[in-house]
Amino acid sequence: MILLNTKSILDCNEEETEIHFKEIENLFEKLSTNNHLCIIKVDHLDPIQKIDKCSRLVQITMSELEDFIQEFDIKNGADVYNDNKHIVIKLYGQTYCYKEKDYIITTQLYVRQTPLRKEF
């Protein structure tokens, strides 16, 4: 996978975090005018979410993607990747301790655009 922002939010210092947020904002600005439908596969990567939640598929327009992300815990930010088939967005939420190890709530969205447009 190719990271579309300069650096993972998890590796950013305070100054780099501001740059990271601007990069993410620019990516979503480009997507906000796209009315193509997309299918999103929601996967949960951390241990507790894997136990408690199932993967699911959602269909929305690309322009609705930024609002859709707000449904998740993104306290620690997000990274955007391209794996040549999908846009992959990793969302990082709050930290927690499970079996004496620290984890970050991590949700991964695989976004695939369809050739169909939503007509208004």
N, C-alpha and C positions, 0 to 999 in steps of 0.2 A: 504494500500500500504506500502511496505517496502522500505525505503530509502537505496539505495545501496552505497551512499557516507556517510561518517561519520556524516555530519551535513549539513543542507541546506545552500546554498551559501548566502542566505538572512540573516542568523544568524551568519555568520563568521566575526571574526575580521581580521586584516591584516595578522597576522601569520597563522591563520586557513585557510584563503583564498588560500595561497600557497599550503597547504596540500590538500585542496579541488581540486584545479586545477590538482595536481598530480594524485589524485584518478580518476578524470574524464578522464585524459589522459590514465591511465592504462586500464580503461574500454573500451575506444575506440580502444586501441591497440589490445585488445582481439577480438573485433568485426571486425577489419580491415582485418583479414584473412578468414572471413566467407563469402563464395559466395552464400549462400542461399538467395533466394528472400524473401523479406518481404513486407508487406503491412503496410503503415503508414497512420493513420487517423490524420489529422492536425486540431486541435481545437483552437479557440481563446478565452481566458478566461477573458480578461479585457473589460470594457464597450465599448470603442471606436472600438476595433477590432471586437467585437460581432456585432456592428452596420454595420461596413464597409466590413467585410469579412465573407465568408461562410466556413464551414468545407469542407475538401476535402480529397480524398484518393489518395495515390501515391504508385507506386510499384517500388522498387529499390532493389539492393542487400544490405545485411548488411554491406558489406565492403564500400559501398558508403554513409553510414549514416552520417559520420562525415562531408563530403563535403556538403551533403544536408542541414545539420543544419546551415551552413554558409549563407544560403539564408535568414535567419531570423535575427531579432534584438536580439543579445545576449550580449549586452553591460554589463549587470549585472550578467552574468553567466548562469549556468544551474544546475539542479539537476536530478538525475537518480533514478527511482523507479522500483520495480517489483510488479505487482499486481496479480501474479500467472498465468496470461494469456498473459500479454504483458510486454514489457519494456516500461516504461512511462518516457518521458523526458520533463521536464518543462524548458522552455527557458525564461529568464528574460531580457527584453530590457530596454530602457530608461524610465524615469519617465515622467509623464505629469499630468496636473491638468484638471479635468472635473467636472463641477457642484460643484466647490469649494472643491473637494476632490482630494488627490493625489493618483495616480495609477502607476503601472509598466506595461509596455507592456508585456503580458504573453501569450506565445503560448505553447500548450501541444501537444506532439506527442505520439500517441499510436502505438507502433511498434510490429507487430506480424510476426514472421518468418513463412514461408511456408515450406513444405517439399521439394520443388523444388530447384534445383541448377541452376545457370546460367552457361552455358557452353561457354567457349571462344574458 
